[in-house]
Amino acid sequence: MARSAVTITADGNKATFTVGKSTGSATLAVGSSKESVSMAEIDNVLAPDGEAGLACSNDALIVTLQDVRLEFGKV
């Protein structure tokens, strides 16, 4: 079982990410290509420098990180 240890603390339109100890790995797949990466590597992408911008739009939460923009919404 993989576990990610990213804690998110929100304050208005900003969030602070704290990366703890993560275990396991995940498999990323694009087409027929697959690669296994550690949860620690994934956590470092999600919370590289500890801060992100937060916004809500069209029933989605938008998290803007240094290199990645994530949109969370109902499917």
PQR file of N, CA, C, O and H, with PARSE charges and radii, in Angstrom:
ATOM      1  N   MET A   1       0.832  -1.166   0.000 -0.4000 1.5000
ATOM      2  CA  MET A   1       0.000   0.000   0.000 -0.0000 2.0000
ATOM      3  C   MET A   1       0.889   1.245   0.000  0.5500 1.7000
ATOM      4  O   MET A   1       1.855   1.338   0.757 -0.5500 1.4000
ATOM      5  N   ALA A   2       0.547   2.176  -0.847 -0.4000 1.5000
ATOM      6  CA  ALA A   2       1.288   3.430  -0.918 -0.0000 2.0000
ATOM      7  C   ALA A   2       0.622   4.460  -0.021  0.5500 1.7000
ATOM      8  O   ALA A   2      -0.604   4.526   0.073 -0.5500 1.4000
ATOM      9  H   ALA A   2      -0.237   2.101  -1.462  0.4000 1.0000
ATOM     10  N   ARG A   3       1.447   5.259   0.634 -0.4000 1.5000
ATOM     11  CA  ARG A   3       0.926   6.324   1.487 -0.0000 2.0000
ATOM     12  C   ARG A   3       1.661   7.617   1.201  0.5500 1.7000
ATOM     13  O   ARG A   3       2.891   7.665   1.163 -0.5500 1.4000
ATOM     14  H   ARG A   3       2.442   5.205   0.558  0.4000 1.0000
ATOM     15  N   SER A   4       0.880   8.658   1.001 -0.4000 1.5000
ATOM     16  CA  SER A   4       1.437   9.982   0.800 -0.0000 2.0000
ATOM     17  C   SER A   4       1.272  10.749   2.102  0.5500 1.7000
ATOM     18  O   SER A   4       0.213  10.697   2.728 -0.5500 1.4000
ATOM     19  H   SER A   4      -0.119   8.619   1.031  0.4000 1.0000
ATOM     20  N   ALA A   5       2.299  11.449   2.505 -0.4000 1.5000
ATOM     21  CA  ALA A   5       2.253  12.177   3.772 -0.0000 2.0000
ATOM     22  C   ALA A   5       2.352  13.674   3.541  0.5500 1.7000
ATOM     23  O   ALA A   5       3.222  14.342   4.100 -0.5500 1.4000
ATOM     24  H   ALA A   5       3.159  11.491   1.997  0.4000 1.0000
ATOM     25  N   VAL A   6       1.456  14.194   2.715 -0.4000 1.5000
ATOM     26  CA  VAL A   6       1.413  15.636   2.477 -0.0000 2.0000
ATOM     27  C   VAL A   6       0.270  16.206   3.309  0.5500 1.7000
ATOM     28  O   VAL A   6      -0.881  15.797   3.156 -0.5500 1.4000
ATOM     29  H   VAL A   6       0.750  13.651   2.261  0.4000 1.0000
ATOM     30  N   THR A   7       0.592  17.153   4.190 -0.4000 1.5000
ATOM     31  CA  THR A   7      -0.419  17.829   4.988 -0.0000 2.0000
ATOM     32  C   THR A   7      -0.658  19.194   4.372  0.5500 1.7000
ATOM     33  O   THR A   7       0.290  19.919   4.071 -0.5500 1.4000
ATOM     34  H   THR A   7       1.527  17.485   4.314  0.4000 1.0000
ATOM     35  N   ILE A   8      -1.929  19.549   4.184 -0.4000 1.5000
ATOM     36  CA  ILE A   8      -2.281  20.830   3.564 -0.0000 2.0000
ATOM     37  C   ILE A   8      -2.994  21.688   4.592  0.5500 1.7000
ATOM     38  O   ILE A   8      -3.969  21.255   5.207 -0.5500 1.4000
ATOM     39  H   ILE A   8      -2.699  18.960   4.429  0.4000 1.0000
ATOM     40  N   THR A   9      -2.499  22.922   4.777 -0.4000 1.5000
ATOM     41  CA  THR A   9      -3.133  23.889   5.662 -0.0000 2.0000
ATOM     42  C   THR A   9      -3.564  25.074   4.820  0.5500 1.7000
ATOM     43  O   THR A   9      -2.726  25.761   4.235 -0.5500 1.4000
ATOM     44  H   THR A   9      -1.707  23.274   4.277  0.4000 1.0000
ATOM     45  N   ALA A  10      -4.872  25.321   4.754 -0.4000 1.5000
ATOM     46  CA  ALA A  10      -5.398  26.406   3.927 -0.0000 2.0000
ATOM     47  C   ALA A  10      -5.661  27.645   4.768  0.5500 1.7000
ATOM     48  O   ALA A  10      -6.105  27.554   5.912 -0.5500 1.4000
ATOM     49  H   ALA A  10      -5.553  24.763   5.230  0.4000 1.0000
ATOM     50  N   ASP A  11      -5.381  28.813   4.179 -0.4000 1.5000
ATOM     51  CA  ASP A  11      -5.647  30.095   4.823 -0.0000 2.0000
ATOM     52  C   ASP A  11      -6.044  31.068   3.727  0.5500 1.7000
ATOM     53  O   ASP A  11      -5.181  31.633   3.054 -0.5500 1.4000
ATOM     54  H   ASP A  11      -5.020  28.887   3.249  0.4000 1.0000
ATOM     55  N   GLY A  12      -7.333  31.267   3.542 -0.4000 1.5000
ATOM     56  CA  GLY A  12      -7.801  32.150   2.476 -0.0000 2.0000
ATOM     57  C   GLY A  12      -7.492  31.565   1.118  0.5500 1.7000
ATOM     58  O   GLY A  12      -7.890  30.439   0.821 -0.5500 1.4000
ATOM     59  H   GLY A  12      -8.034  30.808   4.088  0.4000 1.0000
ATOM     60  N   ASN A  13      -6.780  32.323   0.282 -0.4000 1.5000
ATOM     61  CA  ASN A  13      -6.460  31.838  -1.068 -0.0000 2.0000
ATOM     62  C   ASN A  13      -5.057  31.257  -1.166  0.5500 1.7000
ATOM     63  O   ASN A  13      -4.524  31.112  -2.266 -0.5500 1.4000
ATOM     64  H   ASN A  13      -6.456  33.237   0.523  0.4000 1.0000
ATOM     65  N   LYS A  14      -4.457  30.923  -0.034 -0.4000 1.5000
ATOM     66  CA  LYS A  14      -3.121  30.310  -0.002 -0.0000 2.0000
ATOM     67  C   LYS A  14      -3.176  29.014   0.778  0.5500 1.7000
ATOM     68  O   LYS A  14      -3.989  28.860   1.690 -0.5500 1.4000
ATOM     69  H   LYS A  14      -4.890  31.040   0.860  0.4000 1.0000
ATOM     70  N   ALA A  15      -2.314  28.090   0.420 -0.4000 1.5000
ATOM     71  CA  ALA A  15      -2.190  26.828   1.141 -0.0000 2.0000
ATOM     72  C   ALA A  15      -0.718  26.560   1.394  0.5500 1.7000
ATOM     73  O   ALA A  15       0.137  26.903   0.578 -0.5500 1.4000
ATOM     74  H   ALA A  15      -1.654  28.215  -0.321  0.4000 1.0000
ATOM     75  N   THR A  16      -0.435  25.948   2.527 -0.4000 1.5000
ATOM     76  CA  THR A  16       0.923  25.535   2.856 -0.0000 2.0000
ATOM     77  C   THR A  16       0.955  24.018   2.889  0.5500 1.7000
ATOM     78  O   THR A  16       0.122  23.386   3.540 -0.5500 1.4000
ATOM     79  H   THR A  16      -1.130  25.670   3.189  0.4000 1.0000
ATOM     80  N   PHE A  17       1.916  23.434   2.186 -0.4000 1.5000
ATOM     81  CA  PHE A  17       2.075  21.997   2.117 -0.0000 2.0000
ATOM     82  C   PHE A  17       3.267  21.584   2.962  0.5500 1.7000
ATOM     83  O   PHE A  17       4.332  22.197   2.892 -0.5500 1.4000
ATOM     84  H   PHE A  17       2.592  23.947   1.658  0.4000 1.0000
ATOM     85  N   THR A  18       3.081  20.539   3.764 -0.4000 1.5000
ATOM     86  CA  THR A  18       4.169  19.977   4.556 -0.0000 2.0000
ATOM     87  C   THR A  18       4.315  18.517   4.150  0.5500 1.7000
ATOM     88  O   THR A  18       3.363  17.744   4.256 -0.5500 1.4000
ATOM     89  H   THR A  18       2.215  20.042   3.821  0.4000 1.0000
ATOM     90  N   VAL A  19       5.495  18.137   3.688 -0.4000 1.5000
ATOM     91  CA  VAL A  19       5.743  16.770   3.247 -0.0000 2.0000
ATOM     92  C   VAL A  19       6.373  15.988   4.382  0.5500 1.7000
ATOM     93  O   VAL A  19       7.431  16.360   4.890 -0.5500 1.4000
ATOM     94  H   VAL A  19       6.269  18.765   3.601  0.4000 1.0000
ATOM     95  N   GLY A  20       5.721  14.900   4.781 -0.4000 1.5000
ATOM     96  CA  GLY A  20       6.241  14.015   5.811 -0.0000 2.0000
ATOM     97  C   GLY A  20       6.849  12.786   5.153  0.5500 1.7000
ATOM     98  O   GLY A  20       7.305  12.843   4.011 -0.5500 1.4000
ATOM     99  H   GLY A  20       4.862  14.598   4.369  0.4000 1.0000
ATOM    100  N   LYS A  21       6.853  11.675   5.880 -0.4000 1.5000
ATOM    101  CA  LYS A  21       7.414  10.446   5.346 -0.0000 2.0000
ATOM    102  C   LYS A  21       6.363   9.704   4.527  0.5500 1.7000
ATOM    103  O   LYS A  21       5.298   9.360   5.040 -0.5500 1.4000
ATOM    104  H   LYS A  21       6.482  11.628   6.808  0.4000 1.0000
ATOM    105  N   SER A  22       6.661   9.462   3.265 -0.4000 1.5000
ATOM    106  CA  SER A  22       5.766   8.739   2.375 -0.0000 2.0000
ATOM    107  C   SER A  22       6.336   7.359   2.117  0.5500 1.7000
ATOM    108  O   SER A  22       7.550   7.162   2.147 -0.5500 1.4000
ATOM    109  H   SER A  22       7.526   9.742   2.848  0.4000 1.0000
ATOM    110  N   THR A  23       5.452   6.405   1.864 -0.4000 1.5000
ATOM    111  CA  THR A  23       5.902   5.040   1.609 -0.0000 2.0000
ATOM    112  C   THR A  23       5.250   4.500   0.347  0.5500 1.7000
ATOM    113  O   THR A  23       4.203   4.985  -0.080 -0.5500 1.4000
ATOM    114  H   THR A  23       4.465   6.565   1.840  0.4000 1.0000
ATOM    115  N   GLY A  24       5.877   3.495  -0.243 -0.4000 1.5000
ATOM    116  CA  GLY A  24       5.305   2.816  -1.406 -0.0000 2.0000
ATOM    117  C   GLY A  24       5.612   3.527  -2.706  0.5500 1.7000
ATOM    118  O   GLY A  24       6.458   4.420  -2.768 -0.5500 1.4000
ATOM    119  H   GLY A  24       6.728   3.101   0.104  0.4000 1.0000
ATOM    120  N   SER A  25       4.901   3.109  -3.745 -0.4000 1.5000
ATOM    121  CA  SER A  25       5.114   3.685  -5.067 -0.0000 2.0000
ATOM    122  C   SER A  25       3.798   3.708  -5.828  0.5500 1.7000
ATOM    123  O   SER A  25       2.808   3.106  -5.411 -0.5500 1.4000
ATOM    124  H   SER A  25       4.214   2.384  -3.694  0.4000 1.0000
ATOM    125  N   ALA A  26       3.807   4.404  -6.932 -0.4000 1.5000
ATOM    126  CA  ALA A  26       2.650   4.491  -7.820 -0.0000 2.0000
ATOM    127  C   ALA A  26       3.129   4.211  -9.237  0.5500 1.7000
ATOM    128  O   ALA A  26       4.300   4.415  -9.557 -0.5500 1.4000
ATOM    129  H   ALA A  26       4.611   4.893  -7.270  0.4000 1.0000
ATOM    130  N   THR A  27       2.229   3.749 -10.071 -0.4000 1.5000
ATOM    131  CA  THR A  27       2.567   3.501 -11.468 -0.0000 2.0000
ATOM    132  C   THR A  27       1.884   4.559 -12.316  0.5500 1.7000
ATOM    133  O   THR A  27       0.664   4.712 -12.270 -0.5500 1.4000
ATOM    134  H   THR A  27       1.278   3.583  -9.811  0.4000 1.0000
ATOM    135  N   LEU A  28       2.672   5.285 -13.085 -0.4000 1.5000
ATOM    136  CA  LEU A  28       2.149   6.281 -14.014 -0.0000 2.0000
ATOM    137  C   LEU A  28       2.084   5.642 -15.387  0.5500 1.7000
ATOM    138  O   LEU A  28       3.042   5.005 -15.826 -0.5500 1.4000
ATOM    139  H   LEU A  28       3.664   5.161 -13.123  0.4000 1.0000
ATOM    140  N   ALA A  29       0.953   5.809 -16.070 -0.4000 1.5000
ATOM    141  CA  ALA A  29       0.790   5.197 -17.388 -0.0000 2.0000
ATOM    142  C   ALA A  29       0.350   6.255 -18.395  0.5500 1.7000
ATOM    143  O   ALA A  29      -0.579   7.026 -18.150 -0.5500 1.4000
ATOM    144  H   ALA A  29       0.175   6.326 -15.713  0.4000 1.0000
ATOM    145  N   VAL A  30       1.039   6.272 -19.531 -0.4000 1.5000
ATOM    146  CA  VAL A  30       0.677   7.118 -20.659 -0.0000 2.0000
ATOM    147  C   VAL A  30       0.722   6.228 -21.882  0.5500 1.7000
ATOM    148  O   VAL A  30       1.792   5.797 -22.313 -0.5500 1.4000
ATOM    149  H   VAL A  30       1.793   5.646 -19.730  0.4000 1.0000
ATOM    150  N   GLY A  31      -0.454   5.953 -22.442 -0.4000 1.5000
ATOM    151  CA  GLY A  31      -0.509   5.018 -23.564 -0.0000 2.0000
ATOM    152  C   GLY A  31      -0.015   3.658 -23.121  0.5500 1.7000
ATOM    153  O   GLY A  31      -0.482   3.120 -22.117 -0.5500 1.4000
ATOM    154  H   GLY A  31      -1.323   6.303 -22.092  0.4000 1.0000
ATOM    155  N   SER A  32       0.927   3.098 -23.862 -0.4000 1.5000
ATOM    156  CA  SER A  32       1.473   1.786 -23.501 -0.0000 2.0000
ATOM    157  C   SER A  32       2.708   1.888 -22.610  0.5500 1.7000
ATOM    158  O   SER A  32       3.260   0.866 -22.202 -0.5500 1.4000
ATOM    159  H   SER A  32       1.307   3.535 -24.678  0.4000 1.0000
ATOM    160  N   SER A  33       3.144   3.100 -22.307 -0.4000 1.5000
ATOM    161  CA  SER A  33       4.324   3.311 -21.468 -0.0000 2.0000
ATOM    162  C   SER A  33       3.917   3.401 -19.996  0.5500 1.7000
ATOM    163  O   SER A  33       2.993   4.134 -19.643 -0.5500 1.4000
ATOM    164  H   SER A  33       2.695   3.930 -22.638  0.4000 1.0000
ATOM    165  N   LYS A  34       4.621   2.643 -19.139 -0.4000 1.5000
ATOM    166  CA  LYS A  34       4.363   2.673 -17.700 -0.0000 2.0000
ATOM    167  C   LYS A  34       5.669   2.850 -16.952  0.5500 1.7000
ATOM    168  O   LYS A  34       6.713   2.338 -17.357 -0.5500 1.4000
ATOM    169  H   LYS A  34       5.371   2.048 -19.426  0.4000 1.0000
ATOM    170  N   GLU A  35       5.593   3.590 -15.842 -0.4000 1.5000
ATOM    171  CA  GLU A  35       6.782   3.789 -15.018 -0.0000 2.0000
ATOM    172  C   GLU A  35       6.377   3.840 -13.558  0.5500 1.7000
ATOM    173  O   GLU A  35       5.384   4.477 -13.206 -0.5500 1.4000
ATOM    174  H   GLU A  35       4.746   4.006 -15.512  0.4000 1.0000
ATOM    175  N   SER A  36       7.136   3.176 -12.715 -0.4000 1.5000
ATOM    176  CA  SER A  36       6.891   3.184 -11.278 -0.0000 2.0000
ATOM    177  C   SER A  36       7.704   4.309 -10.648  0.5500 1.7000
ATOM    178  O   SER A  36       8.897   4.449 -10.920 -0.5500 1.4000
ATOM    179  H   SER A  36       7.942   2.658 -13.001  0.4000 1.0000
ATOM    180  N   VAL A  37       7.055   5.108  -9.809 -0.4000 1.5000
ATOM    181  CA  VAL A  37       7.747   6.190  -9.096 -0.0000 2.0000
ATOM    182  C   VAL A  37       7.388   6.099  -7.618  0.5500 1.7000
ATOM    183  O   VAL A  37       6.297   5.653  -7.263 -0.5500 1.4000
ATOM    184  H   VAL A  37       6.086   4.994  -9.589  0.4000 1.0000
ATOM    185  N   SER A  38       8.300   6.520  -6.772 -0.4000 1.5000
ATOM    186  CA  SER A  38       8.044   6.470  -5.331 -0.0000 2.0000
ATOM    187  C   SER A  38       7.050   7.564  -4.941  0.5500 1.7000
ATOM    188  O   SER A  38       6.952   8.593  -5.610 -0.5500 1.4000
ATOM    189  H   SER A  38       9.186   6.883  -7.061  0.4000 1.0000
ATOM    190  N   MET A  39       6.318   7.333  -3.857 -0.4000 1.5000
ATOM    191  CA  MET A  39       5.390   8.343  -3.356 -0.0000 2.0000
ATOM    192  C   MET A  39       6.153   9.589  -2.925  0.5500 1.7000
ATOM    193  O   MET A  39       5.616  10.693  -3.016 -0.5500 1.4000
ATOM    194  H   MET A  39       6.398   6.498  -3.313  0.4000 1.0000
ATOM    195  N   ALA A  40       7.386   9.446  -2.460 -0.4000 1.5000
ATOM    196  CA  ALA A  40       8.195  10.610  -2.090 -0.0000 2.0000
ATOM    197  C   ALA A  40       8.425  11.510  -3.307  0.5500 1.7000
ATOM    198  O   ALA A  40       8.396  12.735  -3.184 -0.5500 1.4000
ATOM    199  H   ALA A  40       7.823   8.549  -2.386  0.4000 1.0000
ATOM    200  N   GLU A  41       8.656  10.905  -4.493 -0.4000 1.5000
ATOM    201  CA  GLU A  41       8.829  11.695  -5.710 -0.0000 2.0000
ATOM    202  C   GLU A  41       7.542  12.429  -6.075  0.5500 1.7000
ATOM    203  O   GLU A  41       7.572  13.591  -6.480 -0.5500 1.4000
ATOM    204  H   GLU A  41       8.680   9.910  -4.593  0.4000 1.0000
ATOM    205  N   ILE A  42       6.414  11.740  -5.927 -0.4000 1.5000
ATOM    206  CA  ILE A  42       5.124  12.363  -6.220 -0.0000 2.0000
ATOM    207  C   ILE A  42       4.865  13.519  -5.265  0.5500 1.7000
ATOM    208  O   ILE A  42       4.425  14.589  -5.687 -0.5500 1.4000
ATOM    209  H   ILE A  42       6.390  10.797  -5.598  0.4000 1.0000
ATOM    210  N   ASP A  43       5.135  13.309  -3.980 -0.4000 1.5000
ATOM    211  CA  ASP A  43       4.946  14.372  -2.986 -0.0000 2.0000
ATOM    212  C   ASP A  43       5.788  15.596  -3.309  0.5500 1.7000
ATOM    213  O   ASP A  43       5.336  16.724  -3.113 -0.5500 1.4000
ATOM    214  H   ASP A  43       5.492  12.440  -3.637  0.4000 1.0000
ATOM    215  N   ASN A  44       7.002  15.392  -3.801 -0.4000 1.5000
ATOM    216  CA  ASN A  44       7.870  16.525  -4.125 -0.0000 2.0000
ATOM    217  C   ASN A  44       7.363  17.315  -5.320  0.5500 1.7000
ATOM    218  O   ASN A  44       7.673  18.500  -5.444 -0.5500 1.4000
ATOM    219  H   ASN A  44       7.369  14.476  -3.960  0.4000 1.0000
ATOM    220  N   VAL A  45       6.590  16.691  -6.205 -0.4000 1.5000
ATOM    221  CA  VAL A  45       5.960  17.412  -7.317 -0.0000 2.0000
ATOM    222  C   VAL A  45       4.757  18.187  -6.804  0.5500 1.7000
ATOM    223  O   VAL A  45       4.542  19.337  -7.186 -0.5500 1.4000
ATOM    224  H   VAL A  45       6.338  15.728  -6.105  0.4000 1.0000
ATOM    225  N   LEU A  46       3.971  17.554  -5.935 -0.4000 1.5000
ATOM    226  CA  LEU A  46       2.772  18.201  -5.410 -0.0000 2.0000
ATOM    227  C   LEU A  46       3.078  19.342  -4.456  0.5500 1.7000
ATOM    228  O   LEU A  46       2.323  20.312  -4.388 -0.5500 1.4000
ATOM    229  H   LEU A  46       4.145  16.620  -5.624  0.4000 1.0000
ATOM    230  N   ALA A  47       4.166  19.240  -3.725 -0.4000 1.5000
ATOM    231  CA  ALA A  47       4.493  20.266  -2.733 -0.0000 2.0000
ATOM    232  C   ALA A  47       5.979  20.605  -2.790  0.5500 1.7000
ATOM    233  O   ALA A  47       6.697  20.386  -1.814 -0.5500 1.4000
ATOM    234  H   ALA A  47       4.780  18.452  -3.781  0.4000 1.0000
ATOM    235  N   PRO A  48       6.458  21.144  -3.931 -0.5600 1.5000
ATOM    236  CA  PRO A  48       7.896  21.366  -4.094  0.2800 2.0000
ATOM    237  C   PRO A  48       8.485  22.443  -3.200  0.5500 1.7000
ATOM    238  O   PRO A  48       9.601  22.287  -2.705 -0.5500 1.4000
ATOM    239  N   ASP A  49       7.760  23.529  -2.984 -0.4000 1.5000
ATOM    240  CA  ASP A  49       8.338  24.591  -2.165 -0.0000 2.0000
ATOM    241  C   ASP A  49       7.438  24.994  -1.015  0.5500 1.7000
ATOM    242  O   ASP A  49       7.665  26.017  -0.368 -0.5500 1.4000
ATOM    243  H   ASP A  49       6.853  23.656  -3.386  0.4000 1.0000
ATOM    244  N   GLY A  50       6.417  24.191  -0.761 -0.4000 1.5000
ATOM    245  CA  GLY A  50       5.606  24.409   0.418 -0.0000 2.0000
ATOM    246  C   GLY A  50       4.400  25.309   0.279  0.5500 1.7000
ATOM    247  O   GLY A  50       3.572  25.338   1.189 -0.5500 1.4000
ATOM    248  H   GLY A  50       6.233  23.360  -1.286  0.4000 1.0000
ATOM    249  N   GLU A  51       4.251  26.056  -0.822 -0.4000 1.5000
ATOM    250  CA  GLU A  51       3.116  26.958  -0.936 -0.0000 2.0000
ATOM    251  C   GLU A  51       2.423  26.820  -2.281  0.5500 1.7000
ATOM    252  O   GLU A  51       3.041  26.459  -3.283 -0.5500 1.4000
ATOM    253  H   GLU A  51       4.923  26.033  -1.562  0.4000 1.0000
ATOM    254  N   ALA A  52       1.124  27.115  -2.285 -0.4000 1.5000
ATOM    255  CA  ALA A  52       0.341  27.057  -3.514 -0.0000 2.0000
ATOM    256  C   ALA A  52      -0.793  28.065  -3.424  0.5500 1.7000
ATOM    257  O   ALA A  52      -1.205  28.462  -2.334 -0.5500 1.4000
ATOM    258  H   ALA A  52       0.622  27.408  -1.471  0.4000 1.0000
ATOM    259  N   GLY A  53      -1.288  28.470  -4.582 -0.4000 1.5000
ATOM    260  CA  GLY A  53      -2.458  29.341  -4.629 -0.0000 2.0000
ATOM    261  C   GLY A  53      -3.712  28.488  -4.710  0.5500 1.7000
ATOM    262  O   GLY A  53      -3.696  27.410  -5.304 -0.5500 1.4000
ATOM    263  H   GLY A  53      -0.953  28.147  -5.467  0.4000 1.0000
ATOM    264  N   LEU A  54      -4.808  28.969  -4.111 -0.4000 1.5000
ATOM    265  CA  LEU A  54      -6.083  28.260  -4.147 -0.0000 2.0000
ATOM    266  C   LEU A  54      -7.141  29.158  -4.767  0.5500 1.7000
ATOM    267  O   LEU A  54      -7.162  30.365  -4.526 -0.5500 1.4000
ATOM    268  H   LEU A  54      -4.821  29.844  -3.629  0.4000 1.0000
ATOM    269  N   ALA A  55      -8.025  28.559  -5.573 -0.4000 1.5000
ATOM    270  CA  ALA A  55      -9.148  29.295  -6.146 -0.0000 2.0000
ATOM    271  C   ALA A  55     -10.284  28.310  -6.408  0.5500 1.7000
ATOM    272  O   ALA A  55     -10.055  27.111  -6.570 -0.5500 1.4000
ATOM    273  H   ALA A  55      -8.008  27.579  -5.769  0.4000 1.0000
ATOM    274  N   CYS A  56     -11.494  28.822  -6.448 -0.4000 1.5000
ATOM    275  CA  CYS A  56     -12.663  28.007  -6.790 -0.0000 2.0000
ATOM    276  C   CYS A  56     -13.290  28.585  -8.041  0.5500 1.7000
ATOM    277  O   CYS A  56     -13.420  29.801  -8.178 -0.5500 1.4000
ATOM    278  H   CYS A  56     -11.680  29.796  -6.318  0.4000 1.0000
ATOM    279  N   SER A  57     -13.684  27.698  -8.966 -0.4000 1.5000
ATOM    280  CA  SER A  57     -14.293  28.133 -10.210 -0.0000 2.0000
ATOM    281  C   SER A  57     -15.106  26.996 -10.795  0.5500 1.7000
ATOM    282  O   SER A  57     -14.622  25.868 -10.883 -0.5500 1.4000
ATOM    283  H   SER A  57     -13.578  26.709  -8.855  0.4000 1.0000
ATOM    284  N   ASN A  58     -16.341  27.280 -11.197 -0.4000 1.5000
ATOM    285  CA  ASN A  58     -17.192  26.276 -11.851 -0.0000 2.0000
ATOM    286  C   ASN A  58     -17.190  24.941 -11.125  0.5500 1.7000
ATOM    287  O   ASN A  58     -16.930  23.904 -11.736 -0.5500 1.4000
ATOM    288  H   ASN A  58     -16.734  28.197 -11.126  0.4000 1.0000
ATOM    289  N   ASP A  59     -17.474  24.954  -9.838 -0.4000 1.5000
ATOM    290  CA  ASP A  59     -17.539  23.732  -9.029 -0.0000 2.0000
ATOM    291  C   ASP A  59     -16.230  22.964  -8.963  0.5500 1.7000
ATOM    292  O   ASP A  59     -16.241  21.740  -8.839 -0.5500 1.4000
ATOM    293  H   ASP A  59     -17.685  25.796  -9.342  0.4000 1.0000
ATOM    294  N   ALA A  60     -15.111  23.654  -9.043 -0.4000 1.5000
ATOM    295  CA  ALA A  60     -13.804  22.996  -8.958 -0.0000 2.0000
ATOM    296  C   ALA A  60     -12.899  23.767  -8.009  0.5500 1.7000
ATOM    297  O   ALA A  60     -12.999  24.988  -7.890 -0.5500 1.4000
ATOM    298  H   ALA A  60     -15.102  24.649  -9.144  0.4000 1.0000
ATOM    299  N   LEU A  61     -12.023  23.045  -7.340 -0.4000 1.5000
ATOM    300  CA  LEU A  61     -10.964  23.647  -6.543 -0.0000 2.0000
ATOM    301  C   LEU A  61      -9.716  23.641  -7.410  0.5500 1.7000
ATOM    302  O   LEU A  61      -9.310  22.587  -7.899 -0.5500 1.4000
ATOM    303  H   LEU A  61     -11.941  22.053  -7.437  0.4000 1.0000
ATOM    304  N   ILE A  62      -9.104  24.796  -7.606 -0.4000 1.5000
ATOM    305  CA  ILE A  62      -7.908  24.917  -8.435 -0.0000 2.0000
ATOM    306  C   ILE A  62      -6.717  25.196  -7.523  0.5500 1.7000
ATOM    307  O   ILE A  62      -6.703  26.175  -6.776 -0.5500 1.4000
ATOM    308  H   ILE A  62      -9.434  25.652  -7.209  0.4000 1.0000
ATOM    309  N   VAL A  63      -5.720  24.316  -7.600 -0.4000 1.5000
ATOM    310  CA  VAL A  63      -4.505  24.450  -6.814 -0.0000 2.0000
ATOM    311  C   VAL A  63      -3.365  24.758  -7.781  0.5500 1.7000
ATOM    312  O   VAL A  63      -3.055  23.945  -8.652 -0.5500 1.4000
ATOM    313  H   VAL A  63      -5.732  23.521  -8.207  0.4000 1.0000
ATOM    314  N   THR A  64      -2.741  25.923  -7.635 -0.4000 1.5000
ATOM    315  CA  THR A  64      -1.664  26.330  -8.520 -0.0000 2.0000
ATOM    316  C   THR A  64      -0.340  26.218  -7.787  0.5500 1.7000
ATOM    317  O   THR A  64      -0.069  26.956  -6.840 -0.5500 1.4000
ATOM    318  H   THR A  64      -2.992  26.584  -6.927  0.4000 1.0000
ATOM    319  N   LEU A  65       0.485  25.272  -8.246 -0.4000 1.5000
ATOM    320  CA  LEU A  65       1.809  25.046  -7.676 -0.0000 2.0000
ATOM    321  C   LEU A  65       2.847  25.690  -8.582  0.5500 1.7000
ATOM    322  O   LEU A  65       2.493  26.320  -9.579 -0.5500 1.4000
ATOM    323  H   LEU A  65       0.265  24.673  -9.016  0.4000 1.0000
ATOM    324  N   GLN A  66       4.097  25.544  -8.256 -0.4000 1.5000
ATOM    325  CA  GLN A  66       5.174  26.137  -9.044 -0.0000 2.0000
ATOM    326  C   GLN A  66       5.166  25.627 -10.480  0.5500 1.7000
ATOM    327  O   GLN A  66       5.275  26.422 -11.413 -0.5500 1.4000
ATOM    328  H   GLN A  66       4.385  25.032  -7.446  0.4000 1.0000
ATOM    329  N   ASP A  67       5.038  24.303 -10.677 -0.4000 1.5000
ATOM    330  CA  ASP A  67       5.115  23.723 -12.014 -0.0000 2.0000
ATOM    331  C   ASP A  67       3.842  23.044 -12.473  0.5500 1.7000
ATOM    332  O   ASP A  67       3.770  22.606 -13.621 -0.5500 1.4000
ATOM    333  H   ASP A  67       4.949  23.657  -9.919  0.4000 1.0000
ATOM    334  N   VAL A  68       2.832  22.939 -11.617 -0.4000 1.5000
ATOM    335  CA  VAL A  68       1.650  22.157 -11.921 -0.0000 2.0000
ATOM    336  C   VAL A  68       0.399  22.909 -11.476  0.5500 1.7000
ATOM    337  O   VAL A  68       0.390  23.561 -10.432 -0.5500 1.4000
ATOM    338  H   VAL A  68       2.891  23.294 -10.684  0.4000 1.0000
ATOM    339  N   ARG A  69      -0.653  22.807 -12.282 -0.4000 1.5000
ATOM    340  CA  ARG A  69      -1.960  23.331 -11.888 -0.0000 2.0000
ATOM    341  C   ARG A  69      -2.904  22.150 -11.799  0.5500 1.7000
ATOM    342  O   ARG A  69      -3.081  21.421 -12.776 -0.5500 1.4000
ATOM    343  H   ARG A  69      -0.646  22.276 -13.129  0.4000 1.0000
ATOM    344  N   LEU A  70      -3.517  21.951 -10.632 -0.4000 1.5000
ATOM    345  CA  LEU A  70      -4.424  20.841 -10.408 -0.0000 2.0000
ATOM    346  C   LEU A  70      -5.844  21.364 -10.256  0.5500 1.7000
ATOM    347  O   LEU A  70      -6.068  22.361  -9.569 -0.5500 1.4000
ATOM    348  H   LEU A  70      -3.373  22.543  -9.839  0.4000 1.0000
ATOM    349  N   GLU A  71      -6.800  20.704 -10.887 -0.4000 1.5000
ATOM    350  CA  GLU A  71      -8.202  21.048 -10.740 -0.0000 2.0000
ATOM    351  C   GLU A  71      -8.941  19.846 -10.181  0.5500 1.7000
ATOM    352  O   GLU A  71      -8.908  18.759 -10.758 -0.5500 1.4000
ATOM    353  H   GLU A  71      -6.618  19.894 -11.445  0.4000 1.0000
ATOM    354  N   PHE A  72      -9.609  20.051  -9.048 -0.4000 1.5000
ATOM    355  CA  PHE A  72     -10.362  18.987  -8.408 -0.0000 2.0000
ATOM    356  C   PHE A  72     -11.845  19.317  -8.518  0.5500 1.7000
ATOM    357  O   PHE A  72     -12.274  20.418  -8.173 -0.5500 1.4000
ATOM    358  H   PHE A  72      -9.636  20.934  -8.580  0.4000 1.0000
ATOM    359  N   GLY A  73     -12.619  18.357  -8.999 -0.4000 1.5000
ATOM    360  CA  GLY A  73     -14.059  18.559  -9.114 -0.0000 2.0000
ATOM    361  C   GLY A  73     -14.762  17.218  -9.182  0.5500 1.7000
ATOM    362  O   GLY A  73     -14.126  16.166  -9.245 -0.5500 1.4000
ATOM    363  H   GLY A  73     -12.271  17.462  -9.279  0.4000 1.0000
ATOM    364  N   LYS A  74     -16.076  17.274  -9.169 -0.4000 1.5000
ATOM    365  CA  LYS A  74     -16.862  16.049  -9.275 -0.0000 2.0000
ATOM    366  C   LYS A  74     -16.767  15.494 -10.685  0.5500 1.7000
ATOM    367  O   LYS A  74     -16.718  16.248 -11.657 -0.5500 1.4000
ATOM    368  H   LYS A  74     -16.592  18.128  -9.118  0.4000 1.0000
ATOM    369  N   VAL A  75     -16.741  14.174 -10.792 -0.4000 1.5000
ATOM    370  CA  VAL A  75     -16.704  13.521 -12.109 -0.0000 2.0000
ATOM    371  C   VAL A  75     -18.061  12.975 -12.439  0.5500 1.7000
ATOM    372  O   VAL A  75     -18.248  12.386 -13.504 -0.5500 1.4000
ATOM    373  H   VAL A  75     -16.781  13.561 -10.002  0.4000 1.0000
TER
END
